[in-house]
Amino acid sequence: MSTSSTRAVRAGRRTVDIHRPDKVLFPEDGITKADLAAYYRSVAPHMLPHLRGRPLMLERLPDGIGGTRFMQKDTPAGYPDWVHRVEVAKEGGTVTHTVCDDTATLVHLADQACVTLHRWQSRTGHLETPDRMVFDLDPAGDDFDAVRRAAHRLGELLDALRLPSTLMTTGSRGLHVIVPLDGQSGFDEVRAFAHDVAATLAAAHPRELTTAARKQARGDRLYLDVQRNGYAQTAVAPYSVRARPGAPVATPLRWDQLDDPATHARRWTVATALEQARSGPWDGSTARPRALGPARRRLDALR
C-alpha cells in the first residue's frame, strides 16, 4: 500500500493534513498514522483539558514503534504558526516548548508521529508553581497486584492527609496517583513533600515498597517515584498512546475500578479508551485542589 499520499482531516476550526496516512506505526496491530490521528481527534474533548497551557515533551516515532524514537522539547520552526508555544528557562538558555490548546494541534502532532505526549506539572504564566503532584507506582516486574496494593496504601495515606487523589494507568506497567494542588507551592516544596509521603509509606512497608532511585537497590520492591515533581520534569498526559504493542493508552480510572480483575496498566487501548473517557472517571475529582501547608502539618504529626 502506498504511503506517499496526504489526507485532509477536519479538526475543530481547521483542516490538518496527515502526510503518509497509511504509514504503519504499530506493526503487530496494523495501526497507521491515520488511525493515531483519528484516535486523538476523537478523544480531544476529554484530553485537551489536561493539556491546555502546559509545556509538552513529545515522544516521536517517525518509523513506528519498532524504529528510532526521540524526545522533542524544542518546537521545530516548521510547525504551523497557529500551534501555541511557550519559552521557558533552562540552564544556560531557554527552550520553546509546544503547547497543545486545541484539537488541530493534537492532530498535527499525530501527523508528526508524536505517539505520546508528556506534560509539565505547571502551566504557562505559573511555570514555577505546579498545580498537581504525581506519584508514579513503578513495579519491579509486570506485577499489577503489587501496584494495586501500593495504590490503596498511598490513597489511604493521602486521605489521612486530606488530599483528594485520582488514578491513571500509565499504559506501561504501573499507575500514577495524582493530587490536585492550589498552585501556591513551588516545585522544591512539592517534591520534598511527595518524597516524605513516599518515604513514610515505604518505611511502613519496607519489604514491598522503596524510594531508592537506583534500580540495583530496589530488588523486587515497587518503586515510589516522585521525581516527576521537579521543575521541567514531565509525566505522561491522560489519554496518551504509549509506544507498545497493542497501542495501550494512559487512562484515568475511578478508585472503584482498581480492584476490577480486568484492570491492569495496559487495560485500555486506542480501541477502548474513548469509552472509558466518556464514562467520566475523573468527574468532580480534579475540582478540589488543596494547599500543602495543612497537609504538611498532618504528615509531620504522623512521622
Backbone as CSV, one residue per row, in Angstrom:
resi,resn,N_x,N_y,N_z,CA_x,CA_y,CA_z,C_x,C_y,C_z
1,MET,0.844,-1.191,0.000,0.000,0.000,0.000,0.885,1.248,0.000
2,SER,0.550,2.230,-0.808,1.342,3.453,-0.877,1.235,4.242,0.421
3,THR,2.356,4.845,0.805,2.364,5.696,1.992,2.750,7.124,1.621
4,SER,2.575,7.499,0.336,3.039,8.801,-0.128,1.925,9.833,-0.214
5,SER,0.674,9.459,0.085,-0.445,10.361,-0.091,-0.578,11.307,1.096
6,THR,-1.470,12.263,0.954,-1.810,13.189,2.021,-3.322,13.164,2.199
7,ARG,-3.771,13.168,3.463,-5.203,13.132,3.756,-5.560,14.326,4.621
8,ALA,-6.578,15.077,4.214,-7.025,16.240,4.976,-8.013,15.797,6.049
9,VAL,-7.800,16.272,7.272,-8.658,15.928,8.403,-9.194,17.216,9.015
10,ARG,-10.511,17.279,9.173,-11.108,18.442,9.830,-10.916,18.306,11.337
11,ALA,-10.344,19.337,11.958,-10.066,19.302,13.390,-10.472,20.639,13.993
12,GLY,-11.668,20.686,14.556,-12.169,21.940,15.078,-12.396,22.926,13.955
13,ARG,-11.794,24.110,14.067,-11.988,25.142,13.045,-10.982,25.033,11.905
14,ARG,-10.092,24.075,11.975,-9.025,23.974,10.985,-9.071,22.634,10.255
15,THR,-8.389,22.603,9.122,-8.158,21.370,8.393,-6.660,21.079,8.445
16,VAL,-6.328,19.865,8.883,-4.931,19.481,9.078,-4.593,18.354,8.109
17,ASP,-3.480,18.479,7.433,-3.027,17.433,6.512,-2.285,16.344,7.273
18,ILE,-2.664,15.099,6.991,-1.930,13.940,7.509,-1.102,13.393,6.355
19,HIS,0.202,13.469,6.479,1.106,13.007,5.432,1.408,11.522,5.632
20,ARG,1.421,10.799,4.542,1.633,9.342,4.581,0.680,8.699,5.604
21,PRO,-0.617,8.906,5.440,-1.593,8.434,6.432,-1.595,6.925,6.617
22,ASP,-1.160,6.173,5.591,-1.169,4.715,5.693,0.136,4.147,6.249
23,LYS,1.027,5.033,6.697,2.262,4.585,7.335,1.916,3.815,8.601
24,VAL,2.365,2.569,8.703,2.048,1.728,9.857,2.989,2.083,11.006
25,LEU,2.400,2.461,12.142,3.185,2.811,13.329,3.257,1.675,14.334
26,PHE,2.241,0.832,14.357,2.187,-0.322,15.272,2.061,-1.579,14.406
27,PRO,3.200,-2.162,13.990,3.169,-3.248,13.005,2.345,-4.453,13.428
28,GLU,2.424,-4.856,14.694,1.684,-6.047,15.124,0.182,-5.832,15.108
29,ASP,-0.240,-4.586,15.149,-1.662,-4.278,15.247,-2.215,-3.618,13.991
30,GLY,-1.330,-3.273,13.054,-1.777,-2.632,11.820,-2.290,-1.219,12.005
31,ILE,-1.897,-0.565,13.087,-2.377,0.786,13.379,-1.508,1.789,12.631
32,THR,-2.164,2.632,11.846,-1.465,3.576,10.978,-1.432,4.980,11.594
33,LYS,-0.711,5.851,10.915,-0.683,7.244,11.345,-2.084,7.857,11.279
34,ALA,-2.860,7.503,10.259,-4.238,7.997,10.164,-5.071,7.504,11.339
35,ASP,-4.857,6.270,11.753,-5.578,5.734,12.911,-5.203,6.502,14.177
36,LEU,-3.909,6.811,14.335,-3.465,7.574,15.501,-4.112,8.952,15.504
37,ALA,-4.132,9.606,14.351,-4.755,10.926,14.261,-6.251,10.855,14.560
38,ALA,-6.907,9.804,14.064,-8.343,9.650,14.318,-8.619,9.447,15.799
39,TYR,-7.768,8.669,16.473,-7.944,8.482,17.912,-7.804,9.806,18.645
40,TYR,-6.727,10.539,18.369,-6.515,11.798,19.087,-7.614,12.821,18.765
41,ARG,-8.102,12.813,17.552,-9.205,13.719,17.206,-10.452,13.364,18.021
42,SER,-10.731,12.079,18.171,-11.947,11.659,18.873,-11.855,11.874,20.378
43,VAL,-10.655,11.720,20.940,-10.503,11.831,22.391,-10.205,13.267,22.823
44,ALA,-10.020,14.165,21.867,-9.622,15.545,22.169,-10.507,16.239,23.208
45,PRO,-11.840,16.126,23.161,-12.643,16.825,24.175,-12.324,16.395,25.602
46,HIS,-11.881,15.166,25.771,-11.559,14.652,27.099,-10.094,14.906,27.466
47,MET,-9.240,14.985,26.466,-7.796,15.101,26.689,-7.327,16.551,26.827
48,LEU,-7.914,17.445,26.042,-7.427,18.822,25.998,-7.471,19.545,27.346
49,PRO,-8.495,19.321,28.200,-8.457,19.997,29.499,-7.207,19.674,30.323
50,HIS,-6.577,18.544,30.039,-5.369,18.141,30.770,-4.084,18.597,30.071
51,LEU,-4.233,19.212,28.893,-3.078,19.668,28.119,-2.966,21.180,28.045
52,ARG,-4.086,21.861,28.043,-4.092,23.298,27.767,-3.175,24.061,28.718
53,GLY,-2.355,24.901,28.122,-1.491,25.759,28.910,-0.268,25.084,29.494
54,ARG,-0.007,23.841,29.145,1.133,23.128,29.737,2.230,22.889,28.693
55,PRO,3.474,23.217,29.018,4.573,22.824,28.127,4.599,21.301,27.980
56,LEU,4.941,20.855,26.777,4.941,19.426,26.486,6.328,18.945,26.074
57,MET,6.589,17.683,26.387,7.694,16.961,25.778,7.054,15.894,24.903
58,LEU,7.474,15.814,23.667,6.817,14.971,22.675,7.670,13.746,22.359
59,GLU,7.054,12.587,22.429,7.746,11.342,22.110,7.360,10.937,20.697
60,ARG,8.306,11.074,19.778,8.031,10.863,18.364,8.697,9.588,17.853
61,LEU,7.962,8.875,16.975,8.468,7.637,16.391,8.162,7.644,14.891
62,PRO,8.950,8.349,14.104,8.650,8.515,12.678,8.537,7.204,11.912
63,ASP,9.267,6.161,12.353,9.229,4.878,11.663,8.447,3.826,12.451
64,GLY,7.603,4.282,13.357,6.795,3.347,14.130,7.510,2.865,15.377
65,ILE,6.814,2.038,16.166,7.343,1.674,17.482,8.536,0.732,17.408
66,GLY,8.813,0.194,16.232,9.996,-0.634,16.086,11.216,0.141,15.649
67,GLY,11.031,1.436,15.379,12.131,2.253,14.884,12.681,3.189,15.941
68,THR,13.417,4.165,15.474,14.040,5.131,16.370,12.982,6.025,17.000
69,ARG,13.128,6.261,18.316,12.252,7.218,18.983,13.101,8.342,19.544
70,PHE,12.537,9.520,19.582,13.269,10.621,20.208,12.300,11.521,20.955
71,MET,12.831,12.182,21.977,12.048,13.054,22.833,12.297,14.489,22.391
72,GLN,11.239,15.172,22.025,11.349,16.519,21.467,10.838,17.547,22.464
73,LYS,11.718,18.449,22.870,11.325,19.571,23.732,11.123,20.838,22.897
74,ASP,12.128,21.208,22.107,12.067,22.447,21.331,11.097,22.297,20.158
75,THR,10.265,23.296,19.945,9.303,23.269,18.846,10.008,23.568,17.526
76,PRO,9.902,22.697,16.528,10.555,22.949,15.234,10.011,24.213,14.567
77,ALA,10.860,24.886,13.827,10.464,26.121,13.145,9.361,25.874,12.127
78,GLY,9.285,24.647,11.614,8.314,24.353,10.582,6.901,24.102,11.071
79,TYR,6.686,24.080,12.374,5.324,23.885,12.877,4.450,25.082,12.481
80,PRO,3.161,24.868,12.217,2.289,25.986,11.840,2.293,27.087,12.896
81,ASP,2.067,28.331,12.447,2.109,29.443,13.396,0.940,29.413,14.371
82,TRP,-0.101,28.637,14.060,-1.239,28.558,14.991,-1.007,27.560,16.130
83,VAL,0.095,26.815,16.075,0.463,25.949,17.202,1.076,26.821,18.295
84,HIS,0.496,26.778,19.486,0.982,27.628,20.563,2.318,27.127,21.098
85,ARG,3.101,28.060,21.605,4.427,27.772,22.119,4.640,28.554,23.411
86,VAL,5.581,28.109,24.221,5.987,28.865,25.394,7.491,28.719,25.565
87,GLU,8.161,29.840,25.785,9.601,29.828,26.017,9.861,29.725,27.513
88,VAL,10.613,28.723,27.910,10.871,28.508,29.330,12.379,28.474,29.576
89,ALA,12.730,28.828,30.784,14.146,28.898,31.135,14.715,27.508,31.369
90,LYS,15.959,27.329,30.957,16.735,26.138,31.297,18.152,26.605,31.618
91,GLU,18.938,25.718,32.136,20.304,26.090,32.474,21.059,26.511,31.218
92,GLY,21.510,27.750,31.205,22.283,28.243,30.079,21.469,28.762,28.911
93,GLY,20.141,28.870,29.074,19.351,29.383,27.961,17.868,29.169,28.131
94,THR,17.190,28.935,27.023,15.748,28.712,27.055,15.383,27.587,26.094
95,VAL,14.173,27.064,26.280,13.594,26.064,25.380,12.190,26.541,25.020
96,THR,11.828,26.424,23.748,10.481,26.792,23.316,9.647,25.530,23.159
97,HIS,8.845,25.246,24.163,8.025,24.037,24.172,6.735,24.243,23.377
98,THR,6.248,23.161,22.802,4.921,23.149,22.209,3.878,23.101,23.315
99,VAL,2.762,23.815,23.102,1.611,23.776,23.999,0.408,23.362,23.166
100,CYS,-0.309,22.344,23.592,-1.446,21.829,22.818,-2.744,22.353,23.419
101,ASP,-3.299,23.372,22.770,-4.502,24.015,23.285,-5.754,23.693,22.485
102,ASP,-5.625,22.958,21.385,-6.814,22.703,20.570,-6.669,21.382,19.808
103,THR,-7.784,20.962,19.217,-7.822,19.685,18.503,-6.889,19.683,17.304
104,ALA,-6.810,20.802,16.600,-5.954,20.860,15.414,-4.500,20.590,15.774
105,THR,-4.041,21.143,16.893,-2.662,20.885,17.314,-2.465,19.420,17.641
106,LEU,-3.433,18.815,18.298,-3.338,17.398,18.652,-3.235,16.542,17.393
107,VAL,-4.021,16.854,16.387,-3.980,16.109,15.126,-2.665,16.381,14.392
108,HIS,-2.210,17.620,14.427,-0.914,17.937,13.801,0.210,17.134,14.451
109,LEU,0.185,17.000,15.769,1.224,16.228,16.448,1.163,14.756,16.027
110,ALA,-0.041,14.229,15.835,-0.163,12.859,15.325,0.451,12.752,13.931
111,ASP,0.259,13.775,13.109,0.881,13.782,11.782,2.405,13.758,11.880
112,GLN,2.944,14.317,12.964,4.388,14.308,13.187,4.859,13.008,13.847
113,ALA,3.977,12.007,13.872,4.273,10.714,14.503,4.609,10.875,15.981
114,CYS,3.971,11.876,16.598,4.078,12.010,18.042,3.083,11.031,18.657
115,VAL,3.600,9.931,19.150,2.734,8.895,19.704,2.294,9.257,21.121
116,THR,3.229,9.794,21.921,2.958,10.048,23.339,3.264,11.489,23.697
117,LEU,2.371,12.095,24.488,2.565,13.449,24.979,2.856,13.391,26.478
118,HIS,3.919,14.068,26.888,4.292,14.157,28.300,4.159,15.617,28.724
119,ARG,3.467,15.877,29.820,3.156,17.256,30.197,3.865,17.691,31.471
120,TRP,4.086,18.992,31.565,4.590,19.595,32.788,3.511,19.539,33.869
121,GLN,3.952,19.725,35.134,3.005,19.778,36.244,2.532,21.202,36.513
122,SER,3.045,22.180,35.754,2.624,23.568,35.907,2.181,24.107,34.552
123,ARG,1.598,25.305,34.587,1.048,25.916,33.380,1.793,27.196,33.021
124,THR,1.637,27.592,31.766,2.220,28.854,31.326,1.651,29.978,32.193
125,GLY,2.510,30.934,32.522,2.103,32.016,33.407,2.358,31.707,34.867
126,HIS,2.481,30.411,35.179,2.756,29.979,36.559,3.723,28.795,36.520
127,LEU,4.787,28.933,35.744,5.663,27.800,35.484,6.386,27.301,36.728
128,GLU,6.571,28.154,37.721,7.333,27.776,38.910,6.485,27.116,39.986
129,THR,5.167,27.103,39.797,4.272,26.593,40.847,3.335,25.526,40.274
130,PRO,3.628,24.267,40.499,2.804,23.185,39.951,1.400,23.163,40.551
131,ASP,0.451,22.703,39.747,-0.922,22.556,40.247,-1.327,21.086,40.340
132,ARG,-0.330,20.221,40.335,-0.588,18.800,40.512,0.682,18.135,41.042
133,MET,0.484,17.099,41.815,1.592,16.306,42.372,1.388,14.870,41.927
134,VAL,2.464,14.233,41.467,2.359,12.908,40.865,3.208,11.891,41.616
135,PHE,2.597,10.763,41.940,3.316,9.605,42.460,3.245,8.523,41.379
136,ASP,4.400,8.092,40.912,4.470,7.049,39.885,4.762,5.722,40.578
137,LEU,3.816,4.797,40.520,3.972,3.484,41.151,4.559,2.538,40.108
138,ASP,5.844,2.250,40.263,6.616,1.530,39.250,7.043,0.167,39.796
139,PRO,6.363,-0.919,39.400,6.722,-2.242,39.934,8.024,-2.759,39.345
140,ALA,8.674,-3.649,40.076,9.937,-4.218,39.597,9.719,-5.063,38.354
141,GLY,8.592,-5.755,38.291,8.232,-6.549,37.122,6.850,-6.145,36.655
142,ASP,6.202,-7.040,35.922,4.864,-6.735,35.422,3.832,-7.292,36.397
143,ASP,3.893,-6.830,37.648,3.068,-7.360,38.734,2.049,-6.315,39.141
144,PHE,0.844,-6.401,38.578,-0.133,-5.357,38.863,-0.774,-5.519,40.240
145,ASP,-0.738,-6.699,40.809,-1.245,-6.850,42.177,-0.433,-5.994,43.147
146,ALA,0.880,-5.946,42.939,1.723,-5.091,43.773,1.356,-3.622,43.588
147,VAL,0.998,-3.256,42.369,0.593,-1.877,42.088,-0.719,-1.562,42.800
148,ARG,-1.665,-2.499,42.760,-2.943,-2.295,43.451,-2.732,-2.052,44.944
149,ARG,-1.919,-2.897,45.560,-1.688,-2.758,46.995,-1.052,-1.409,47.316
150,ALA,-0.068,-1.041,46.529,0.605,0.235,46.770,-0.348,1.407,46.573
151,ALA,-1.189,1.334,45.562,-2.133,2.425,45.303,-3.118,2.580,46.459
152,HIS,-3.637,1.464,46.955,-4.565,1.544,48.089,-3.878,2.144,49.307
153,ARG,-2.661,1.720,49.580,-1.950,2.244,50.749,-1.648,3.730,50.593
154,LEU,-1.241,4.132,49.414,-0.965,5.538,49.183,-2.245,6.361,49.261
155,GLY,-3.316,5.835,48.677,-4.588,6.539,48.735,-5.085,6.730,50.158
156,GLU,-4.899,5.715,50.993,-5.304,5.820,52.399,-4.487,6.871,53.141
157,LEU,-3.179,6.919,52.848,-2.334,7.921,53.494,-2.721,9.323,53.034
158,LEU,-2.958,9.487,51.750,-3.368,10.793,51.247,-4.716,11.207,51.824
159,ASP,-5.617,10.256,51.985,-6.906,10.563,52.624,-6.690,11.060,54.049
160,ALA,-5.757,10.429,54.762,-5.468,10.854,56.136,-4.893,12.270,56.160
161,LEU,-4.220,12.647,55.084,-3.667,14.000,54.978,-4.679,14.973,54.384
162,ARG,-5.880,14.453,54.069,-6.976,15.227,53.473,-6.588,15.803,52.120
163,LEU,-5.934,14.962,51.342,-5.560,15.312,49.983,-6.295,14.388,49.015
164,PRO,-7.309,14.883,48.307,-8.002,14.057,47.317,-7.024,13.596,46.238
165,SER,-7.227,12.401,45.724,-6.323,11.888,44.695,-7.111,11.152,43.623
166,THR,-6.507,11.094,42.441,-7.094,10.379,41.317,-6.087,9.353,40.807
167,LEU,-6.587,8.410,40.022,-5.776,7.320,39.487,-5.717,7.385,37.973
168,MET,-4.578,6.959,37.437,-4.442,6.825,35.994,-3.505,5.668,35.684
169,THR,-3.910,4.793,34.793,-2.972,3.787,34.304,-1.900,4.493,33.486
170,THR,-0.699,3.950,33.475,0.363,4.569,32.680,0.388,4.051,31.246
171,GLY,-0.333,2.966,30.985,-0.231,2.338,29.672,1.017,1.499,29.532
172,SER,1.793,1.408,30.623,3.025,0.627,30.607,2.926,-0.493,31.637
173,ARG,3.405,-0.240,32.891,3.337,-1.288,33.914,2.627,-0.844,35.188
174,GLY,2.574,0.472,35.424,2.117,0.929,36.721,0.943,1.880,36.675
175,LEU,0.867,2.678,37.731,-0.192,3.669,37.888,0.426,4.998,38.297
176,HIS,-0.281,6.076,37.987,0.010,7.369,38.576,-1.108,7.697,39.559
177,VAL,-0.718,8.126,40.742,-1.658,8.676,41.707,-1.413,10.178,41.707
178,ILE,-2.452,10.955,41.440,-2.317,12.383,41.165,-3.125,13.190,42.181
179,VAL,-2.495,14.220,42.729,-3.133,15.090,43.713,-3.245,16.489,43.127
180,PRO,-4.448,17.050,42.993,-4.577,18.431,42.511,-4.178,19.419,43.597
181,LEU,-3.359,20.399,43.221,-2.851,21.400,44.161,-3.387,22.784,43.808
182,ASP,-3.290,23.692,44.783,-3.795,25.047,44.565,-2.806,25.947,43.839
183,GLY,-1.634,25.431,43.497,-0.672,26.211,42.730,0.023,27.304,43.519
184,GLN,0.067,27.169,44.840,0.701,28.179,45.684,2.076,27.735,46.188
185,SER,2.456,26.499,45.939,3.744,25.979,46.403,4.679,25.796,45.218
186,GLY,5.980,26.032,45.448,6.968,25.840,44.398,7.337,24.384,44.210
187,PHE,8.092,24.104,43.153,8.469,22.729,42.842,9.270,22.073,43.961
188,ASP,10.194,22.815,44.547,11.023,22.215,45.593,10.170,21.763,46.772
189,GLU,9.200,22.582,47.155,8.337,22.228,48.278,7.462,21.027,47.931
190,VAL,6.931,21.012,46.710,6.055,19.903,46.304,6.846,18.602,46.227
191,ARG,8.031,18.642,45.644,8.820,17.415,45.525,9.258,16.915,46.900
192,ALA,9.638,17.835,47.795,10.031,17.427,49.147,8.868,16.797,49.888
193,PHE,7.690,17.358,49.716,6.511,16.788,50.369,6.214,15.401,49.806
194,ALA,6.227,15.272,48.474,5.961,13.974,47.845,6.986,12.942,48.310
195,HIS,8.246,13.354,48.410,9.285,12.431,48.881,8.990,11.964,50.292
196,ASP,8.565,12.867,51.161,8.297,12.490,52.552,7.078,11.583,52.658
197,VAL,6.078,11.814,51.834,4.927,10.904,51.803,5.387,9.509,51.384
198,ALA,6.163,9.444,50.289,6.643,8.156,49.797,7.531,7.464,50.832
199,ALA,8.406,8.230,51.483,9.304,7.651,52.488,8.514,7.120,53.680
200,THR,7.467,7.824,54.077,6.616,7.362,55.180,5.960,6.042,54.820
201,LEU,5.472,5.938,53.597,4.806,4.711,53.163,5.806,3.564,53.041
202,ALA,6.980,3.851,52.486,7.993,2.808,52.322,8.492,2.305,53.675
203,ALA,8.597,3.202,54.649,9.043,2.789,55.984,8.030,1.867,56.647
204,ALA,6.758,2.059,56.316,5.708,1.207,56.891,5.627,-0.152,56.199
205,HIS,6.132,-0.238,54.964,6.054,-1.494,54.193,7.406,-1.737,53.508
206,PRO,8.458,-1.906,54.267,9.815,-1.948,53.694,10.092,-3.150,52.800
207,ARG,9.337,-4.233,52.958,9.564,-5.408,52.121,8.939,-5.276,50.734
208,GLU,7.989,-4.359,50.606,7.255,-4.232,49.346,7.511,-2.931,48.610
209,LEU,7.873,-1.868,49.347,7.969,-0.542,48.746,9.338,0.064,49.002
210,THR,9.782,0.925,48.067,11.067,1.591,48.224,11.029,2.953,47.546
211,THR,11.900,3.844,48.026,12.112,5.129,47.366,13.507,5.186,46.738
212,ALA,14.186,4.056,46.648,15.547,4.012,46.105,15.541,4.306,44.607
213,ALA,16.263,5.346,44.209,16.302,5.725,42.797,17.107,4.724,41.956
214,ARG,18.126,4.102,42.557,18.961,3.153,41.825,18.256,1.796,41.734
215,LYS,18.148,1.277,40.520,17.451,0.012,40.324,18.085,-1.123,41.112
216,GLN,19.405,-1.088,41.221,20.100,-2.175,41.916,19.714,-2.231,43.398
217,ALA,19.271,-1.102,43.938,18.926,-1.044,45.360,17.471,-1.417,45.638
218,ARG,16.687,-1.604,44.594,15.247,-1.839,44.799,14.910,-3.312,45.008
219,GLY,15.689,-4.192,44.426,15.326,-5.600,44.477,14.017,-5.824,43.743
220,ASP,13.110,-6.576,44.381,11.814,-6.832,43.744,10.715,-5.941,44.329
221,ARG,11.116,-4.844,44.964,10.149,-3.933,45.565,9.625,-2.912,44.555
222,LEU,8.419,-2.442,44.783,7.821,-1.407,43.943,8.444,-0.057,44.274
223,TYR,8.789,0.688,43.253,9.443,1.979,43.407,8.392,3.081,43.455
224,LEU,8.393,3.852,44.533,7.535,5.028,44.664,8.306,6.226,44.104
225,ASP,8.067,6.531,42.851,8.848,7.534,42.133,8.164,8.898,42.253
226,VAL,8.872,9.873,42.800,8.328,11.233,42.930,9.131,12.238,42.107
227,GLN,10.033,11.763,41.257,10.933,12.655,40.528,10.216,13.529,39.506
228,ARG,9.014,13.153,39.119,8.281,13.946,38.135,7.753,15.255,38.711
229,ASN,7.991,15.475,39.989,7.520,16.699,40.634,8.568,17.812,40.642
230,GLY,9.634,17.663,39.886,10.647,18.702,39.792,10.376,19.650,38.630
231,TYR,11.002,20.816,38.662,10.871,21.797,37.582,11.310,21.181,36.257
232,ALA,10.488,21.367,35.233,10.753,20.896,33.869,10.656,19.382,33.711
233,GLN,10.284,18.674,34.796,10.033,17.234,34.672,8.617,17.021,34.133
234,THR,8.412,15.908,33.461,7.117,15.650,32.838,6.574,14.289,33.239
235,ALA,5.278,14.139,33.036,4.604,12.852,33.221,3.684,12.632,32.033
236,VAL,3.458,11.389,31.695,2.602,11.084,30.551,1.224,11.707,30.757
237,ALA,0.695,12.315,29.695,-0.584,13.011,29.775,-1.745,12.025,29.686
238,PRO,-2.845,12.306,30.382,-4.026,11.453,30.281,-4.465,11.270,28.831
239,TYR,-4.794,10.034,28.491,-5.277,9.601,27.179,-4.186,9.562,26.120
240,SER,-2.918,9.666,26.535,-1.821,9.499,25.584,-1.639,8.029,25.223
241,VAL,-1.324,7.788,23.965,-0.995,6.452,23.485,0.449,6.144,23.864
242,ARG,0.716,4.915,24.258,2.083,4.505,24.570,2.656,3.693,23.428
243,ALA,3.960,3.796,23.250,4.649,3.141,22.139,4.947,1.689,22.483
244,ARG,3.883,0.912,22.602,3.992,-0.510,22.929,3.017,-1.286,22.057
245,PRO,3.280,-2.565,21.814,2.319,-3.370,21.053,0.930,-3.295,21.673
246,GLY,-0.073,-3.218,20.818,-1.446,-3.100,21.288,-1.916,-1.674,21.422
247,ALA,-1.004,-0.702,21.314,-1.322,0.720,21.449,-2.102,1.011,22.726
248,PRO,-1.544,0.641,23.899,-2.224,0.949,25.157,-2.230,2.453,25.408
249,VAL,-3.171,2.877,26.245,-3.384,4.297,26.497,-3.303,4.565,27.995
250,ALA,-2.625,5.648,28.370,-2.608,6.099,29.765,-3.998,6.648,30.083
251,THR,-4.721,5.952,30.948,-6.156,6.195,31.072,-6.599,6.467,32.503
252,PRO,-7.265,7.608,32.741,-7.874,7.850,34.049,-8.887,6.763,34.397
253,LEU,-8.954,6.424,35.675,-9.930,5.455,36.138,-10.425,5.862,37.516
254,ARG,-11.555,5.310,37.897,-12.122,5.544,39.220,-11.441,4.636,40.236
255,TRP,-11.433,5.052,41.482,-10.851,4.211,42.519,-11.566,2.876,42.604
256,ASP,-12.885,2.848,42.338,-13.599,1.572,42.462,-13.296,0.626,41.301
257,GLN,-12.574,1.118,40.271,-12.158,0.238,39.178,-10.824,-0.441,39.457
258,LEU,-10.141,-0.001,40.501,-8.800,-0.518,40.760,-8.805,-2.012,41.042
259,ASP,-9.827,-2.495,41.745,-9.862,-3.907,42.126,-10.599,-4.791,41.124
260,ASP,-11.048,-4.206,40.024,-11.642,-4.994,38.951,-10.557,-5.931,38.410
261,PRO,-10.792,-7.237,38.371,-9.769,-8.164,37.873,-9.294,-7.842,36.459
262,ALA,-10.139,-7.139,35.692,-9.764,-6.799,34.316,-8.819,-5.610,34.249
263,THR,-8.671,-4.889,35.344,-7.846,-3.687,35.335,-6.365,-4.028,35.466
264,HIS,-5.590,-3.486,34.576,-4.129,-3.546,34.644,-3.598,-2.317,33.918
265,ALA,-2.298,-2.141,33.905,-1.712,-0.903,33.394,-1.988,-0.677,31.914
266,ARG,-2.228,-1.741,31.159,-2.457,-1.615,29.714,-3.877,-2.028,29.334
267,ARG,-4.791,-1.901,30.306,-6.163,-2.367,30.051,-6.809,-1.643,28.870
268,TRP,-6.658,-0.317,28.810,-7.322,0.460,27.771,-6.370,0.757,26.625
269,THR,-6.907,0.711,25.414,-6.121,0.908,24.204,-6.806,1.957,23.333
270,VAL,-6.223,2.231,22.162,-6.855,3.190,21.251,-8.260,2.733,20.849
271,ALA,-8.537,1.452,20.983,-9.856,0.936,20.611,-10.882,1.083,21.723
272,THR,-10.437,1.251,22.971,-11.374,1.221,24.098,-11.274,2.436,25.025
273,ALA,-10.242,3.244,24.906,-10.044,4.352,25.851,-11.125,5.417,25.743
274,LEU,-11.666,5.630,24.547,-12.687,6.668,24.389,-13.934,6.323,25.195
275,GLU,-14.305,5.058,25.214,-15.475,4.648,26.002,-15.243,4.925,27.481
276,GLN,-14.036,4.633,27.974,-13.705,4.924,29.361,-13.727,6.434,29.611
277,ALA,-13.195,7.210,28.675,-13.194,8.671,28.832,-14.613,9.214,28.930
278,ARG,-15.509,8.688,28.105,-16.902,9.160,28.119,-17.622,8.829,29.414
279,SER,-17.106,7.851,30.155,-17.739,7.486,31.434,-17.407,8.489,32.535
280,GLY,-16.500,9.438,32.252,-16.180,10.486,33.208,-15.501,10.010,34.467
281,PRO,-14.396,9.253,34.357,-13.780,8.672,35.554,-13.267,9.711,36.553
282,TRP,-12.950,10.918,36.068,-12.436,11.946,36.979,-13.455,13.044,37.247
283,ASP,-14.706,12.844,36.882,-15.707,13.893,37.074,-15.752,14.331,38.534
284,GLY,-15.539,15.623,38.759,-15.588,16.176,40.101,-14.322,16.006,40.904
285,SER,-13.422,15.132,40.460,-12.235,14.814,41.264,-11.177,15.894,41.187
286,THR,-11.023,16.512,40.012,-9.944,17.482,39.843,-10.382,18.897,40.193
287,ALA,-11.591,19.050,40.701,-12.098,20.394,41.017,-11.835,20.782,42.463
288,ARG,-11.064,19.982,43.205,-10.866,20.244,44.628,-9.379,20.349,44.953
289,PRO,-8.685,21.320,44.377,-7.254,21.459,44.680,-7.035,21.835,46.134
290,ARG,-5.895,21.404,46.672,-5.591,21.633,48.081,-4.246,22.351,48.235
291,ALA,-4.116,23.060,49.343,-2.847,23.643,49.741,-2.025,22.590,50.463
292,LEU,-0.694,22.725,50.379,0.167,21.744,51.030,0.436,22.045,52.501
293,GLY,0.251,23.283,52.921,0.574,23.650,54.294,-0.120,22.783,55.341
294,PRO,-1.454,22.712,55.336,-2.147,21.861,56.310,-1.759,20.391,56.182
295,ALA,-1.566,19.911,54.960,-1.180,18.513,54.740,0.214,18.244,55.307
296,ARG,1.116,19.214,55.145,2.474,19.064,55.706,2.408,18.931,57.223
297,ARG,1.584,19.722,57.872,1.479,19.623,59.329,0.918,18.262,59.746
298,ARG,-0.046,17.759,58.994,-0.606,16.444,59.320,0.436,15.357,59.085
299,LEU,1.189,15.472,57.995,2.209,14.464,57.721,3.286,14.465,58.809
300,ASP,3.741,15.627,59.196,4.772,15.710,60.235,4.290,15.105,61.552
301,ALA,2.997,15.233,61.817,2.446,14.658,63.055,2.396,13.134,62.986
302,LEU,2.338,12.593,61.783,2.280,11.136,61.617,3.650,10.492,61.680
303,ARG,4.704,11.230,61.353,6.038,10.644,61.194,6.757,10.507,62.531
